[in-house]
Amino acid sequence: MNAARRLVVGIDYGTSNTAVAYALFKKSSKTLPDIEVIGNWSIRDSSDKVPSDVAYDAQGKAVGHGFTIPEDAQTLQWVKLLLEPGQFSDSKKRRKPNTERMWQTYNDLEKLGKRPVAVIADYLSWLWTKVKDEIVQAESISNLFERVEVTIVVTLPACWSDRAKEGMHKAVKQSGIAKDATFLKFASEPEAAAVYGLKSRAKKGEVDEGDCVIVCDAGGGTVDVVSYQIRSLNPLSVDQVVTAQGGFCGSAFINVEFETQLSSFLGSAFAKLSPKQLKLIRDDFEYRIKREYRPGCEKAFSIPVLGIQDDCKGRIKDGEIQPNDAIIEASFESIMSQVLGLIDEQKEGLEAKGLDGRLKGVLLVGGFGGSRFLHERIKQEYPEDEGISVWRGDRSWTAVVQGAVECEALSTSDHATVHSRLSSYNYGVEIRQGSTLKVQWLIRKGQILHEGTTAEPYALRMRDQPWLDIDEYVSLLVSIIRTDHDEVSDELAANTTPYAEVRCRVKTELRRHEKTELVQRDPKVWRIPAELVLALDGPMLSIKCRINGEEGPAVELQYKDDQDRRDSIWSTPSSIAPTTRSGSSFASSSTHSVANQLSPPPSPAHVPAPFPGTPAVKPTLPPGPVNDTNKNRRSTASSLEQATSSPAEKKKWKRPWGGGLIPQDFVWK
């Protein structure tokens, strides 16, 4: 490897389209390298982006990606949004308007037996093969990826949950991209766009040190809005000063609303359109009308559709659909209240910190950020005579991916392009103090976090169990609580459920370490020299186990929505701890299924009582037809008893580890 050269590749995987950019430069270079955007995605046309679509046959084999999908193939769209499906239904599980296409993809994946992470991994694997070929061909260097240091930066929406970000992380690893990377990193989409856009504004003298800018990253599926204050211009460095806001109100929802409006406009003629004709309409709206339309536009738009029949009402004339202005305007306005609301929240956040006088402008970036309609509508809301400019970023279509490359290329060990960030959530651990459930908060919403800094650590405890002298390792479970409330109490609300659970595998001999402290005698409980450390690594939540001051083994993080089961106790022998985190270095001494090795549920009287400071885990029964009825609980418990009723099984579990399962309706006393 030529350690003197670096290759930085940025990947902006979007709801509708994906962009890739790269820079190849010497490590010693002090100037910004040239950034190249991959544009050769199709044999027909050059495009800075490629559709994020993929198609499979009935057997689940991929038959096309991006521009290579056959016209008659069933296309899966909006797969990215399925990493966060809970955002598209209300509290009563009713689907929100204009999300039919996403739910259609959801249903298609169910039929194919595929998960969103696997589909995204398939797409990224195809994408990466194309990207490698294009870079090698453009640079004319054989074995380039083996000869230089390679950093791959994948961008993520700021409004995504940690679970969705982790899903993307898994997809990237499954795609095989990481195998070619010396370093794999993730970047916030609005952060990357801010770095790219502010540089050009600074050159024009429109911003100075101390000024604030609201960055509106408007993409296909999401719109992220974040406020930054410029710390320095040369080199560029910014501080986040208001917590990020975001929503699922990107331009893809304009497309769906347009089809809804067009269906009403055409009536029965819309139902007669073939898939090929629908594709022509969608492409013309996406690549022409959306980019040209603006408020008060006097231009009349028509959509040529091959083979369509004219009608007597003038809606279809000479083979062209004649939509009126009201249809197009209604399509755009369907999401504008959400976008403007997000910007207003950022402006209010700046006012609360006394920084509203430093606000210079709103910077629009992202694919939708280049829209003339969006630009004009925001200018109407924020007139320039109020001292606030509204800028459409240079090459906003690819600002995010170019910014990701630039941000990584400019960052050094002594200079961070994004100097500080604010946590969008409160993070804590669920503990018990006496008979009261409490939360020990580790990160607070709005807390300033610098690159590489960590939150207050949480000291782990180990409870005496009969098998500790037999098993070399123990898996300690900690429940993570997360909330976006501005004000939080240390009291645990009655309806609070763990956001995620962390399983940390440590050696049982730590209870005899010289720094271990006995904090309870009956039963014995030790505070061991091990702690959980939470940090925000860019946009990603990072949780690590630190033992005696040094980084310990990797932890297993399991989000609530992904959990099929939870252990009934806060620690288990390593021999039954399952390994579920793909690609993690966490490993059990044995990886047998927990469901196949659990002892029967004990009566509540035999369940070990939790002790002060113990993470209070709320367990559930193993996978199966379990609901809220006692009948199903009893039948599940009975099946477990039958599974362990043989003499061989009873002998196998002569060594208890704390009582097995606890029924869902059991309450700690």
N, C-alpha and C positions, 0 to 999 in steps of 0.2 A: 504493500500500500504506500502511495505517495502522501505522507502525512502533511506535506506542505500545501496541498490543495484541498479545497472543500467543494462539495456539491450539495446545495440545499434545494430540496424539492418541496413545493407546497401543493397540497391537495385540498380543494374546496368542494366537498361532496354536497350537492344541494338537493332540495326536494324535486326540482324540475330539471336542473342542469348541473354539470360538474365542470370545474376548471382546474387546470394544472399549470404551474409555472416553475421555473428553476433558475439557478444561478451557479455558475462554475467560476471559482476565483481562487487566488492565492490567500492563504491564511494571513500572510503578512500585509495584505492590502489594507490601506486605511480609507479607501474611497468605496462608495457604494458600487457593487458590481452591476453589470447589465443583467436585467431580468428578462428572460424569454418566456412567453406564454405559448404553450403547446396549442397549435391550431389545425394540425393535419389529422382530423378525426374521420373524414369522409373522402372517398375517391372523387366525389362530385364538387364539393365546396369546402372552403376553408372556414373554420369557425373557432372562436376563442373558447367556446364551451361545447360540451357534448351532452345530449339528453341522459338523465340518470335512470333511464328505463331499461328493463330487462324482460325477456320473454322466454318461457319454457314450453316444452311439448307436454303431452299428457303423461309421459313417463318421468317428468321432472328434470329433463335434460335441457340446458340452456340452448336456445336456437338463435339468439341475437341480443346485442347490447347497443345502446346509444343509437347511432344512425344506421346500424346494420340489422335492425329488426325488420323482418319481412312485413309487408303491408297487411297481410291476412293473419298475422300472428296475434295471439292474445297478449297484450302488453301489460306489464305490472308497473304502475306509476305510483308516485308519492310514497315509496317504501320507507324513506327516511322518517316520515311522520309516524310510522308504526312503532318506532322506538319510544314514542310518547303517546300511546293511544288514549290514555285516560283524559287527555286534554280535549278530546273530541266527543265527550258525552257528559251530560250534566249529572247532578247528584242522584237522579232517578234512573241513571243509565240510558237516558234517551239521547240519541245521536244528534249532534248539533247540525244546523243548516250548512249546506254546501260542502259536506264532507263525504258525500256518497262515493266519490271516486276512491278515496282512501279506504272506505269500508269494503268497496268492491275488491280492491287489492287484498284486503284482509281475508275476505271469503275465498278468493282464488288461492291464496297461500295455504289456507286450511285444507282445501281440496288437494293441493300438491303435497301436503304434509311437510311444508317448509316453514321455517321461522324467519322473521325479518332480518335477524343478524346474519343468518346463513345466506340470504339473498344478497344483502349488501356486500358480504364477503365475496360472493361469486362475481358481482359487478366490479368490485375493486381489484380483484385478481385479473380480470380481463383488462381493466383500465391500466393497471400497472405494467402489464406486458406491452401494451401499446406505448406507454410513456417511456419505458426503458429503450425500446427500439428507436423512438423518435429522438431521444437525447443522444444516444450513441451515434445515430446517423448524422445528427446536426453537428456534433462536436468532432466527428471523424476520429474517435479514439476507441480502439477495440478494448474489450474488458475494462471499460471505464469504471464500472461499479465495484470492481475488485481493486482498482488502482488508486482510488481517492477516498477521503473520509466523506461518508454520505449521511446527511441529516434529513429526515423526512418530517415535515410539519403538516399535521391534519387539523383543519379548522372545525370548530364546534360552535353552535349557537349559544349565546349567553343565557337565553331563557330556558335552556334544557335542564332537566333534573339530573342529579348525579347518576341515577339509574340509566337514563338515556345515554349519557356520556360514556358510562361503562359499557353499554351495549355497542356503541361505536368503537370503543377500544377493542372489544372482543372481535368485532367484524374485521378491523384492520389486522389484527393478529392472525385470524383464520384465513385471511386473503393471501398471506405469504409475503406481504409488503415488508414486514419487519425483518425478514431474512436478509434483505439487501441493505439494511440500514445500520450504520454505526450507532446512530442515535435516532430514536423515534420520539417525537414530541407532539403536543397538542396546543393549539392556540385559540383564543376567543376570536370569533369572527369580527365583532366590532372593534376589538383591540387592533387586529391586523389592519382593518380598513382605516382606522384612525391614523396609524403610523404612515400609511401610504398617502392619505388625503391631506394631512396636516403639513407634510413636507412641501407640497406645491403651494399651499396657502401661505406658508412662511416665506417662500421665495418671492411671492407677490406683495409681501408686506401687509397682509391682511390680519395676521395674528402675531402676538409677541409673547414673551415670557410672562407668566402670570395670568394670561387670558384663558377663558374657559370656552369649550366647544361642546355642543351636544352632537354626538355621532348617531345617525339613524341608519342602521344597516338593514335595508329592506330587500329581502330575498324572495324566493319563490314560495316557501312555506312559512318562514318566520320573519318577524321584524324585531330586531334588538335595538334598544336605545340606551346609550350610556353617556355620561358626562365626564370629560377629562379637563384637567388644568395643565397647561404647558409648564413644565419644570425648567427645561432648557431647550434651546433651538439647535445648538451646534455643540455636541451631537443632540439629536432629538430625544427628549425624555418627557414622559407625561405621568401624572398621577390621576387615578380614578377618584372622583370626588362625590359621586352620587351612586348608590347601588343600582345595578343594571335592572332595567325593566324590559320585558319582551312579551310577545304574543304571537299566536298563530293567525296572522292576518296578512300574509304575503301575497304576491301577485297571482299565485296559482288559484286562489279563491276568487279573484276577479274573473278568471277564465270560466270557472264553474258557474258563477252568477251570470256571465254572458250567455252560456248555453241555456240556462234556465230562462232568461229573458227572451232568447231567440226561439226557444221552444214555444213559449207563449205567443210570440209574434207570428210564427209560421203556422201554428196550429197543427193540423193533421199532416201537412207537408214535411214537418220536422221528423215525424215518426217514420217516414218513408225513406229518409236519407240512409245510404249505405255506409258501412264503416269507412270505406275509402273517401266518400264525400265528407263525412264528419271530420276525418283527418285533415282534409284540405281546408275546411273552415277553421279548425283549431290552429293550424299552422299559420294561416293568414292573419288571424287575430293576434296570435302570440308574437309573430316576427314583424308585422307591419303596423296593424292598427294600434296596438298597445303602445308602440314606441312613438307614434306620430300624434296620437290624440292628446288634447289638452282642454282645459275648461274654456267654454265659449267657442270651441272650434267650429269654424264655418264650413270646413271641408266636408263634403258628403262622401261617406265610405261605402263601397260596395264590395261584395265578396264573390269572386268568380268560382263557380262549382261545376265541374265537368259533368254533363249528363243530367243536370237538374231541369225540371220542367217549369216553364213560366206559369204564373197564375193571373187571374183576372183582376186581382186586387192591387197589383203593382208591387207586391212584396218581393216577387222574383221576376226579373225582367232581363231578357236577352242572356239567360244563363247565369245571372248574377243576383245574389241576395242583396236587397236594399234595406239594411237596418237603419232605423232613424236614430237621431242623436240621443234621444231619451234612453234608448236601450243601452248604448255604450256608456253614457254618463252614469246610469244606475248601476252598471257593473263595477265601475271604479268606486263610486260612492259607498258601495256595500261594505268596504273595509276601512274607509277614511276616518270614521269616528274613533275606531280603535287605534289607528296610527297616531292621530292627533292627540288622543288621550295619553298615549305613552310619552310623547314629547312634552305635554303639559306637566306630567308627573316629574320629569327631569327638571323642568324649569322651576317647579315648586321646591324641589330638593335643593337647587342652587340658592333659591331665595332663603330657605331655612338656614343655610350656612353663611348667609351674607355675601354670596358670590354672584348674585344676579347682575350686579353692576359690571362684572368681568366677563359676562357672556357676550361673545362676539358673533356667534352664528350657529346654524344648524347645518351639519355636513351630511349630505345624502350619498350613500354608497350602496353597493350591492346591485344585483340585476334589476330589481324594481326601483332602486335608487336613481337610475338613469331615466326614469319615466318623466316626460314633460308634464303630464297631468299631476303627478305627485309633487313635483317641484313648484308648479304654479299654485296648487291648493295650499301648500304649507306657507308660501309667500303671502297668500291672502290672509292667513291666520297670524303671521308675524311680519307686519309691514316693515320695510327697511327704515322708515322714519322713526321707528322705535329703537333703532341702533342694533337690530339683529339681522344679519344677512342669512340667506339660505343658499347654500352652494351645492351644485351637482358636482360630485368629485370627478376628476379626470379619469377617464376609462373606468367609470364606476362598475361596469359589467364585470371587470376582473380585479377590482381594487382589493378585495379580500385576499385572494390567493397571492397577488403580488406583494401585498402588505405582509403576509405570513412569511414569505421568503425574505423580504427586506428586514423585518423585525429580527429574524433569526440571524441574518448575516451581520447586522449591526451590533447585536448584543455580544458583550464580552464579559469576562470574569469581573471586571471593575465598572461595567456600565450596563444598566438594564434599560431597554427602551421604554418598557412600562415599569416605572419605579415602584409603584404601589397599587394595590387593588383593594376593593372593599368586599367583604363577604356579603352575599345576598341572603344568607340564612343564619339562624342560630343553630349550632350543633352542640349536643350534650350527650351524657350517658345516664341511663336510668339506674338509680341506686336506691337502697333501702337504709334508712336511718331509724333504728328501733322498729316501730310498727308503721312508720310513715314512708311512703314512696316519694323520692325526691329526684331532682335532675341536677347533675353537676355540669354546668355549661362550660364548654371548652373553647368555643368560638362564638362570638356575638355578631348579630346582623349589623353591618356597617363598620365592623372592626377593620382597621387598617392592617393589611398583610403585605409584607415585602417578600420578594422572591427569596426562597430558601429559609424563611422564618417559620416557626411552628407555633402551635397553640399550647396552652397550658397542658402538660401531660396528665394522663389518668393512671394512677398507680394500681396495678393488678393485685388481686388477692387469691390465695389458694386455700381451699378448705380441706381438712383432713378427710380422706376416704380410705376404705380398706385396701383398695388396689394400688395405692400410691407407692407401696414398697415393691410392687410387682411390675407395673408398667414404667417404662423409661420416660414417657412423655405424657402430658395432659393437655387437653384442649380447653382453654378458658373462653367462655362466651360473654360478650358484652353487647347490650342493646344500645343502639344509637338513636337519639331523638333529634328531629330536625323540624324547625318551624320558621316561617317568614314574618312572624309578628314583630312589630317594632319594640314592644315591651313584653318581657317574659318573666315568669316567676320561677323560683326554685321548687315550688310545689308542683307535683305531677298531676295534671288534669285527669279526671276519672276516665275520660274518653280517649286519652292519648294512647296510641299504639306505636311500637318501635318502627322507625323508618327503615332500619337495617340492623343486621346483627354481624358482629365481628367475631371470628374464631381465631384465637392466637395459640399456637402450639409451642409449649415451653417444656423444659425438662423438669420432671418432678423433684429432682434433687435441689432445685432452687429453694425449696422450703428450709434447707439446711445451710444456705449461704450465710456468710458472716454479716451481710447487710440486711438479712431477712428479719422482720419484726413480728412477734406474736401479738396479734391484736384482739384475740378472743380465745378463751381456754376450753369452753364446753359448748359445742365441739371446737376443736382447735382451728383457728384461722390465722394464716400468715400473710402479712404484706410483703410481697417478694420484690426483689430489685428488678422488676420488669414493669414497663409502662406502655400504654398506647399513646401515640403521638399523631395528632391530626394536623394536616397542613393543606393549603390550596396550592397545588403545583400547576400554575397557569390556570386554566379553567377546570382542572380535574381535582376532585377530592382525593387526597392521599392519606392513608392510614397505615402506620407502621408500628411494629413492636420493637421497643428498645430495651435491651437487657444489660443491666449494670453499666449504663451509659453508652453502650455500643449498639448499633443496629442489629436487631435479632432476625429471626425467620420472618418470611412473608406472612401476611395475615390473609385469611379468607373473609371476603366481604360479601354478604348475601342480602340483597334488597328484599323488602317485605313482599313485593309483588312476585318475586321469583321463587319464594320459599314454598316448597311442597310439604315440608315438615319442619318442626323445631324440636330440639331436645328439651326434655323436661327439667333439666338441671343446668346449672350455670357452668359446670365443668364435666368433661367426659374423658374416659381413657383414650389415648391416642389410637388404640387399636380399633375403635369403632367410629372415629371421627371421619366423616365423608370428605372427599376432595371434590369440590364443585367448581372452583375457579379455574377456567381454562387458561393454560399458559403460566399459571402461578407456580412459584417454587415451593409452595406449601405442599406437603405430602404426609399422608398418614403412614404409620408402620404397617397398616393393613387397610385396604380400601373396600371392605365388604359393606353391603348396604345396611344402614341402620335399621330399616324396617324389618330386615330378616334376623336381627340379632337382639331385639329388645326384650326385656323381661316383661311379665304382665303388669298392668297398671296397679299400683298399690292403693290401699285405702288412704284417705287423707291423713289419718293418724300416723301413718308410717312414713309420710313424706318429710324429709329433713327441712326444718324451718330455716328460712333465709336469715342471714346475720347482718349486722350493720355494715353498710358500704357495699353490700353484694349487689351486682347488677341483677335487676329483677326481670328475669326472662319469662315471657308469657308463652308457654308451649302450646302446640296443637298436636292432634293425632296424626299418624302417618297418612300418606295418600290413600284415598279410597272414597267410597260413597258416604262421606260424613257431612251432615248438615246440622242444623240447630236442634234436631229432635233427639230426645234421650234414647229412643229406640235404636237409632243408628249408632249412637255412642256405645250403647250396650253391646250391639252386635259386633262392632269393631273390637271392643275389649275382649269379647268372647273368642273371636278368631285369634287374638294374640295369645289367650290362655291355651287354646287348642294347639297353637304352634309350639308352645313350650311345655306341653303336658307330658311328653315322653320322658322316661328316666334319663335317656341320653342328653336330652335338651336341658333337663333340670340340673344334671351334673355339670353340663357345660357352663351354666350360669350360677354355679355355686358361689362365685365371687361377685357380689353386688357392687354397684357404683353409685348408689344414691337414690334408688327408687324407681328407675325406668320412667314410664310416661305418666303425665298428669292429665286427666280429662280437661277439655276446654272449659267446662263450667266450674272447675275447681277454683276457689278463691283463697289466696294466702290469708291466714288469720294472724 
